[in-house]
Amino acid sequence: MQTQKLTFKHYLIIGSMLFGMFFGAGNLIFPIHLGQLAGSHWLTAGWGFLLTGTLLPLLGIIAISVTRSSGIYDLARPIGKRYATIFMVLTCATLGPLFATPRTATTPFQIGIASHVSTSQAPWFLFAYSLIFFSITYWAARRPTRIIDTIGKLLNPAFLILLALIFGIAFSRPLGRADATPTAAYQHGAFLNGFLQGYNTMDALAALLFGIAVVTAIRGIGQRDAGAIAKTAAKSSLLSISLEAVIYLGLIWIGATSLSQFKLSADGGIAFGQIANAFMGVPGEIILAIMATLTCLTTSVGLATSFAEALHAKFPKISYATFNRLACGASFIIANIGLDQIIAWSTPMLMFLYPLAITLIILAIASPLFQHDPIVYRWTTALTLIPAILDGIASAPTVITNMQWVQTLLAWDQQYLPLAKLGFDWALPAALGLLIGLGWHVVRRMQTAHAYKISQD
């Protein structure tokens, strides 16, 4: 099949699209808050954050490229068709109307508008803001082949200009030194806690879901060969992820220096508003509100597009337009519940899904080494699943964790599974499952080779 030779400009456009899709609500507020929590240990926590916030999403795109999957279902199919369907639906729901997409509207509202209206007026302002926000999202996501023009060429450059303005002031006139005493959890566990904070960006899950949108966009600029599409996706994602890493470290440092003038905030949205006001007063808050709206709108468009395309591909009897209306309509409704509730209920889902996503990405990249044998996938996933469920339960709101049976279950988890208190009780079981699967694979290959040798004799 003929394929067009791409220039650096093409890679830059695709990379810009990916950056706009990845960099959204959590990518702004969580690094700032992480810097405040880590204080003088901001860089150590930052390296942990970069692993899950940038490296893991990059590996997710590479995993799709290596396996030449069209999306998250294809990637997980070696584990089993039912598992792949369930995992895809849960991931789509998490990144779609349940958590991530509603958060793209509530976050900019919280950091740019909520502080300027009364408590009684806030619900009405949120209603109006989210209605306009998701109306624009729906319009932009109607035609997925235009996603490059919508995100990469229009909204993304505007966001980068505004962000550069904030960074320029922050580094020329810093609020102070990044030498504040870290909070208790970050005094001796800065790296691991930074790693877990990276879950909140949801970017590793997004990388698996965005795969189909990336493939569609690359085909739209002239690529036809499957191998060429895979290479283009990998090269373009490296550009976008590298830019994200630089921005993350800058935001974490700004958060750490802000403790010289402000107390530890409840969340990164409040902290960012205080910082913008300190730099430029009310105009700074206006710039921040515009910046947050732009970056979250780009992510919202990407999430709605990927949600609709992934589910339409799996359930073709339901049209893309119907899934797009579902994504935008349900996100609008849930957004009006409020940011705090969305974050509180998204955490247990992320603690459950991320171990499964991490192991799936590693297996997909390494799959050529074991000939894509499903037995390796299945053993690794099976032993990851139970501790992942326990991690999800442990991070649930107190209305669940205070139940007696839950307390008993979590006590058993912390007693018998290493690293449970750190949220990594899945790591050793996953490694054990990988070793069992690889061992089984090697034994079967040896048996097959022996049987073939006997038949030849």
C-alpha positions as CSV (number, residue, x, y, z in Angstrom):
1,M,0.0,0.0,0.0
2,Q,1.3,3.4,-0.9
3,T,2.1,5.8,2.0
4,Q,3.1,9.4,2.0
5,K,6.6,10.3,3.3
6,L,6.2,12.6,6.3
7,T,8.3,15.6,7.2
8,F,9.2,16.9,10.6
9,K,6.3,19.3,10.4
10,H,3.9,16.3,10.2
11,Y,5.5,14.7,13.3
12,L,5.2,18.0,15.1
13,I,1.5,18.4,14.2
14,I,0.7,14.8,15.4
15,G,2.9,15.4,18.6
16,S,1.0,18.6,19.2
17,M,-2.3,16.8,18.9
18,L,-1.1,14.2,21.4
19,F,0.1,16.8,23.8
20,G,-3.2,18.6,23.6
21,M,-5.1,15.3,24.3
22,F,-2.9,14.3,27.2
23,F,-2.4,17.6,28.9
24,G,-5.6,18.4,30.7
25,A,-7.2,19.0,34.1
26,G,-5.0,16.8,36.4
27,N,-1.9,17.6,34.5
28,L,-2.1,21.2,35.7
29,I,-3.3,20.8,39.3
30,F,-1.6,17.6,40.5
31,P,2.1,18.6,39.8
32,I,1.6,21.9,41.7
33,H,0.1,20.1,44.7
34,L,2.8,17.5,44.5
35,G,5.5,20.2,44.8
36,Q,3.8,21.6,47.9
37,L,3.6,18.2,49.5
38,A,7.2,17.2,48.7
39,G,8.8,20.6,49.6
40,S,12.6,20.3,49.5
41,H,12.2,16.7,48.1
42,W,10.4,18.1,45.0
43,L,12.9,16.7,42.5
44,T,12.8,13.2,43.9
45,A,9.0,13.2,44.0
46,G,9.1,14.7,40.5
47,W,11.1,11.8,39.1
48,G,8.5,9.4,40.5
49,F,5.8,11.4,39.0
50,L,7.5,11.5,35.6
51,L,7.5,7.7,35.5
52,T,3.7,7.4,35.6
53,G,3.0,10.8,34.2
54,T,5.2,10.7,31.1
55,L,7.2,7.5,30.6
56,L,4.3,5.1,31.1
57,P,2.0,7.0,28.6
58,L,4.9,6.9,26.1
59,L,5.3,3.2,26.6
60,G,1.5,2.8,26.1
61,I,1.8,4.4,22.7
62,I,4.8,2.2,21.9
63,A,2.9,-0.9,23.1
64,I,0.1,-0.1,20.6
65,S,2.8,0.5,17.9
66,V,4.7,-2.7,18.6
67,T,1.6,-4.9,18.6
68,R,0.0,-2.9,15.8
69,S,-3.2,-2.8,17.7
70,S,-6.0,-0.5,16.7
71,G,-6.9,0.3,20.3
72,I,-7.3,-0.9,23.9
73,Y,-9.4,-4.0,23.0
74,D,-6.9,-5.4,20.6
75,L,-4.1,-4.8,23.1
76,A,-5.8,-6.7,25.8
77,R,-7.3,-9.5,23.6
78,P,-4.5,-12.0,24.3
79,I,-5.7,-12.2,27.9
80,G,-9.2,-13.2,26.6
81,K,-12.0,-11.6,24.7
82,R,-14.3,-11.2,27.7
83,Y,-11.5,-9.6,29.8
84,A,-10.5,-7.3,26.9
85,T,-14.1,-6.1,26.6
86,I,-14.5,-5.5,30.3
87,F,-11.2,-3.8,30.6
88,M,-11.9,-1.6,27.6
89,V,-15.4,-0.6,28.9
90,L,-14.0,0.2,32.4
91,T,-11.2,2.3,31.0
92,C,-13.5,4.1,28.5
93,A,-16.0,4.8,31.4
94,T,-13.2,6.1,33.6
95,L,-11.7,8.3,31.0
96,G,-15.1,9.2,29.6
97,P,-18.3,10.2,31.3
98,L,-17.5,8.9,34.8
99,F,-14.4,10.7,35.9
100,A,-11.8,12.2,33.5
101,T,-14.0,14.0,31.0
102,P,-16.3,15.7,33.7
103,R,-13.1,16.8,35.5
104,T,-12.0,18.7,32.4
105,A,-14.8,21.1,33.0
106,T,-14.9,21.2,36.8
107,T,-11.1,21.9,37.2
108,P,-10.9,25.1,35.2
109,F,-14.2,26.3,36.8
110,Q,-12.8,25.6,40.2
111,I,-9.5,27.4,39.7
112,G,-10.8,30.3,37.5
113,I,-14.4,31.1,38.4
114,A,-15.5,29.4,41.7
115,S,-13.5,31.8,43.9
116,H,-15.2,34.8,42.4
117,V,-18.8,33.8,43.0
118,S,-20.8,33.1,46.1
119,T,-21.5,29.6,47.4
120,S,-25.1,29.9,46.5
121,Q,-24.3,31.1,42.9
122,A,-21.6,28.5,42.2
123,P,-23.9,25.6,41.1
124,W,-25.6,27.9,38.5
125,F,-22.4,29.2,37.2
126,L,-21.0,25.7,37.0
127,F,-24.2,24.6,35.1
128,A,-23.8,27.3,32.5
129,Y,-20.0,26.9,32.2
130,S,-20.2,23.1,31.8
131,L,-23.0,23.4,29.3
132,I,-21.0,25.7,27.1
133,F,-17.8,23.6,27.6
134,F,-19.4,20.3,26.6
135,S,-21.3,21.9,23.7
136,I,-18.0,22.9,22.2
137,T,-16.6,19.5,23.0
138,Y,-19.5,17.8,21.1
139,W,-19.1,20.1,18.1
140,A,-15.3,19.5,17.8
141,A,-15.6,15.8,18.3
142,R,-18.3,15.3,15.6
143,R,-15.7,14.7,12.9
144,P,-12.7,12.8,14.2
145,T,-10.7,13.3,11.0
146,R,-10.6,17.0,11.9
147,I,-9.1,16.5,15.3
148,I,-5.6,17.6,14.2
149,D,-7.0,21.0,13.0
150,T,-9.1,21.4,16.1
151,I,-6.4,20.6,18.6
152,G,-3.0,20.7,17.1
153,K,-3.3,23.9,15.1
154,L,-5.7,26.0,17.0
155,L,-6.1,25.4,20.8
156,N,-2.7,24.0,21.6
157,P,-0.5,26.9,20.6
158,A,-2.7,29.3,22.5
159,F,-2.3,27.2,25.7
160,L,1.5,27.0,25.3
161,I,1.8,30.8,24.9
162,L,-0.2,31.4,28.1
163,L,1.8,28.7,30.0
164,A,5.1,30.2,28.8
165,L,4.0,33.6,30.2
166,I,3.3,32.1,33.6
167,F,6.7,30.2,33.6
168,G,8.6,33.3,32.4
169,I,7.4,35.3,35.4
170,A,7.8,32.3,37.8
171,F,11.5,31.8,36.9
172,S,12.4,35.4,36.7
173,R,10.7,36.4,40.0
174,P,10.4,33.1,42.0
175,L,8.2,33.2,45.1
176,G,11.1,31.7,47.2
177,R,13.3,28.7,47.6
178,A,12.2,25.2,47.2
179,D,13.5,24.2,50.7
180,A,10.3,23.8,52.8
181,T,10.0,20.7,55.0
182,P,8.3,17.9,53.2
183,T,5.0,16.5,54.6
184,A,5.3,13.2,56.6
185,A,4.7,10.9,53.6
186,Y,7.3,12.6,51.5
187,Q,10.1,12.7,54.0
188,H,11.2,9.1,53.3
189,G,8.9,8.1,50.5
190,A,9.0,11.0,48.0
191,F,9.7,8.9,45.0
192,L,7.0,6.3,45.5
193,N,4.4,8.8,46.5
194,G,5.3,10.9,43.4
195,F,4.9,7.7,41.4
196,L,1.4,7.1,42.8
197,Q,0.4,10.8,42.3
198,G,1.1,10.2,38.6
199,Y,-1.9,7.9,38.5
200,N,-4.1,11.0,38.9
201,T,-3.2,12.3,35.4
202,M,-4.8,9.1,34.0
203,D,-2.4,9.5,31.0
204,A,-1.3,5.8,30.9
205,L,-4.9,4.8,30.5
206,A,-5.5,7.6,28.0
207,A,-2.5,6.4,25.9
208,L,-4.3,3.1,25.5
209,L,-7.6,4.7,24.6
210,F,-6.1,7.4,22.3
211,G,-4.4,4.8,20.1
212,I,-7.4,4.6,17.8
213,A,-7.6,8.4,17.5
214,V,-3.9,8.6,16.7
215,V,-4.2,5.9,14.0
216,T,-7.2,7.7,12.4
217,A,-5.3,11.1,12.4
218,I,-2.1,9.6,10.9
219,R,-4.1,7.9,8.2
220,G,-5.7,11.3,7.5
221,I,-2.4,12.8,6.6
222,G,-1.5,10.1,4.1
223,Q,0.0,7.1,6.0
224,R,-1.4,3.8,4.9
225,D,1.1,1.1,5.8
226,A,0.6,-0.5,9.2
227,G,4.3,-0.4,10.0
228,A,4.6,3.3,8.9
229,I,1.6,4.2,11.1
230,A,3.3,2.5,14.1
231,K,6.6,4.3,13.6
232,T,4.9,7.7,13.2
233,A,2.9,7.2,16.4
234,A,6.0,6.3,18.4
235,K,8.1,9.2,17.1
236,S,5.3,11.8,17.5
237,S,4.5,10.6,21.0
238,L,8.1,11.1,22.0
239,L,7.9,14.8,21.1
240,S,4.7,15.4,23.1
241,I,5.8,13.4,26.2
242,S,9.2,15.2,26.3
243,L,7.4,18.6,26.4
244,E,5.1,17.3,29.1
245,A,8.1,16.2,31.3
246,V,9.6,19.7,31.1
247,I,6.3,21.3,32.1
248,Y,5.7,18.9,34.9
249,L,9.1,19.6,36.5
250,G,8.5,23.3,36.2
251,L,5.0,23.1,37.8
252,I,6.3,20.9,40.6
253,W,9.2,23.4,41.3
254,I,6.7,26.3,41.3
255,G,4.5,24.4,43.8
256,A,7.5,23.8,46.1
257,T,8.6,27.4,46.0
258,S,5.1,28.7,46.7
259,L,5.4,27.4,50.3
260,S,7.6,30.4,51.0
261,Q,4.4,32.6,50.8
262,F,1.4,30.3,51.1
263,K,0.3,27.4,53.4
264,L,-0.2,23.9,52.0
265,S,-3.4,24.1,50.0
266,A,-6.2,21.5,49.8
267,D,-5.6,20.9,46.1
268,G,-3.5,22.2,43.2
269,G,-6.3,24.3,41.8
270,I,-6.4,26.5,44.8
271,A,-2.6,26.7,44.9
272,F,-2.4,27.6,41.2
273,G,-4.9,30.4,41.7
274,Q,-2.9,31.8,44.6
275,I,0.4,31.6,42.6
276,A,-1.1,33.4,39.6
277,N,-2.6,36.1,41.8
278,A,0.8,36.6,43.5
279,F,2.6,37.0,40.1
280,M,0.1,39.2,38.3
281,G,-2.9,39.9,40.5
282,V,-6.4,39.6,39.1
283,P,-5.0,39.6,35.5
284,G,-3.0,36.6,36.4
285,E,-6.1,34.7,37.6
286,I,-7.8,35.6,34.3
287,I,-4.9,34.2,32.3
288,L,-4.9,31.1,34.5
289,A,-8.7,30.6,33.9
290,I,-8.2,31.0,30.1
291,M,-5.2,28.7,30.1
292,A,-7.0,26.0,32.2
293,T,-10.1,26.2,30.0
294,L,-8.0,25.8,26.8
295,T,-5.9,22.9,27.9
296,C,-8.9,21.1,29.5
297,L,-11.0,21.6,26.3
298,T,-8.3,20.0,24.2
299,T,-8.3,17.0,26.5
300,S,-12.1,16.9,26.6
301,V,-12.2,16.7,22.8
302,G,-9.6,14.0,22.7
303,L,-11.4,11.9,25.3
304,A,-14.8,12.2,23.7
305,T,-13.4,11.3,20.3
306,S,-11.5,8.3,21.6
307,F,-14.4,7.1,23.8
308,A,-16.8,7.2,20.9
309,E,-14.5,5.6,18.4
310,A,-13.4,2.8,20.7
311,L,-16.9,1.8,21.7
312,H,-18.3,2.2,18.2
313,A,-15.5,-0.1,16.9
314,K,-16.5,-2.7,19.5
315,F,-20.2,-2.2,19.2
316,P,-20.8,-1.1,15.6
317,K,-24.5,-1.3,15.8
318,I,-24.4,1.9,17.9
319,S,-23.2,4.8,15.9
320,Y,-20.2,7.0,16.6
321,A,-22.6,10.0,16.9
322,T,-24.6,8.2,19.6
323,F,-21.5,7.4,21.7
324,N,-20.3,11.0,21.3
325,R,-23.6,12.3,22.6
326,L,-23.4,9.9,25.5
327,A,-19.9,11.0,26.4
328,C,-20.7,14.7,26.3
329,G,-24.2,14.5,27.8
330,A,-23.2,12.2,30.7
331,S,-20.0,14.2,31.4
332,F,-22.1,17.4,31.6
333,I,-24.4,15.8,34.2
334,I,-21.6,14.4,36.3
335,A,-19.5,17.5,36.1
336,N,-22.3,19.3,38.1
337,I,-21.7,17.0,41.0
338,G,-18.5,18.9,41.7
339,L,-14.7,18.4,41.5
340,D,-14.1,17.1,45.0
341,Q,-16.6,14.2,44.6
342,I,-15.2,13.3,41.2
343,I,-11.7,13.1,42.5
344,A,-12.8,11.1,45.6
345,W,-14.5,8.4,43.6
346,S,-12.0,8.3,40.8
347,T,-9.1,7.3,43.0
348,P,-10.2,3.7,43.8
349,M,-10.9,3.1,40.1
350,L,-7.4,4.3,39.2
351,M,-5.7,2.2,41.9
352,F,-7.6,-0.8,40.4
353,L,-7.0,-0.1,36.7
354,Y,-3.4,1.2,36.8
355,P,-1.7,-2.1,37.9
356,L,-3.5,-3.9,35.1
357,A,-2.6,-1.2,32.6
358,I,1.1,-1.2,33.7
359,T,1.4,-5.0,33.3
360,L,-0.5,-4.9,30.0
361,I,1.9,-2.3,28.6
362,I,5.0,-4.2,29.7
363,L,3.6,-7.4,28.3
364,A,2.7,-5.9,25.0
365,I,6.2,-4.3,24.5
366,A,7.9,-7.5,25.5
367,S,5.5,-9.8,23.6
368,P,7.9,-10.4,20.6
369,L,10.3,-12.1,23.0
370,F,7.7,-14.8,23.9
371,Q,5.9,-14.9,20.5
372,H,2.9,-13.1,21.9
373,D,2.0,-16.3,23.9
374,P,-1.4,-15.6,25.7
375,I,-0.4,-17.9,28.6
376,V,2.2,-15.2,29.7
377,Y,-0.5,-12.5,29.5
378,R,-3.0,-14.6,31.5
379,W,-0.8,-15.7,34.3
380,T,0.6,-12.1,34.9
381,T,-2.9,-10.6,34.8
382,A,-4.5,-13.2,37.0
383,L,-2.0,-12.6,39.8
384,T,-2.2,-8.9,39.4
385,L,-6.0,-8.7,39.5
386,I,-6.6,-9.6,43.2
387,P,-4.2,-7.1,44.7
388,A,-5.4,-4.5,42.2
389,I,-8.9,-5.0,43.6
390,L,-7.6,-4.7,47.1
391,D,-5.8,-1.4,46.2
392,G,-9.0,0.0,44.8
393,I,-10.9,-0.9,48.0
394,A,-8.2,0.5,50.2
395,S,-8.4,3.9,48.5
396,A,-12.2,4.2,48.4
397,P,-14.1,6.9,50.4
398,T,-14.5,6.2,54.1
399,V,-18.2,5.2,53.6
400,I,-16.7,2.0,52.2
401,T,-13.4,1.6,54.0
402,N,-15.1,1.9,57.4
403,M,-17.1,-1.2,56.9
404,Q,-16.1,-4.1,59.1
405,W,-15.6,-6.7,56.4
406,V,-13.5,-4.2,54.4
407,Q,-11.3,-3.5,57.5
408,T,-10.7,-7.3,57.9
409,L,-9.8,-7.7,54.2
410,L,-7.4,-4.8,54.2
411,A,-5.7,-6.0,57.4
412,W,-5.1,-9.4,55.7
413,D,-3.8,-7.5,52.7
414,Q,-1.2,-5.5,54.7
415,Q,-0.1,-8.6,56.7
416,Y,0.5,-11.0,53.8
417,L,1.2,-8.9,50.7
418,P,4.5,-7.0,50.7
419,L,4.4,-3.2,49.9
420,A,0.6,-3.1,50.6
421,K,0.9,0.0,52.8
422,L,2.7,1.8,49.9
423,G,0.0,0.8,47.3
424,F,2.3,-1.6,45.5
425,D,1.0,-5.0,46.8
426,W,0.4,-6.0,43.2
427,A,4.1,-5.7,42.1
428,L,5.4,-9.0,43.5
429,P,2.4,-11.1,42.5
430,A,2.6,-9.6,39.0
431,A,6.3,-10.5,38.8
432,L,5.5,-14.0,40.0
433,G,2.8,-14.4,37.4
434,L,5.2,-13.2,34.7
435,L,7.8,-15.8,35.7
436,I,5.2,-18.6,35.8
437,G,3.9,-17.6,32.4
438,L,7.4,-17.4,30.9
439,G,8.3,-20.8,32.4
440,W,5.1,-22.4,31.0
441,H,5.9,-20.8,27.6
442,V,9.4,-22.2,27.6
443,V,8.3,-25.7,28.6
444,R,5.7,-25.8,25.9
445,R,8.2,-24.7,23.3
446,M,10.6,-27.4,24.4
447,Q,7.9,-30.0,24.2
448,T,6.9,-28.8,20.7
449,A,10.5,-28.9,19.5
450,H,11.0,-32.4,21.0
451,A,7.8,-33.7,19.3
452,Y,8.9,-32.2,16.0
453,K,12.3,-33.8,16.3
454,I,10.8,-37.2,17.0
455,S,8.5,-36.9,14.0
456,Q,11.5,-36.0,11.8
457,D,13.4,-39.1,13.0
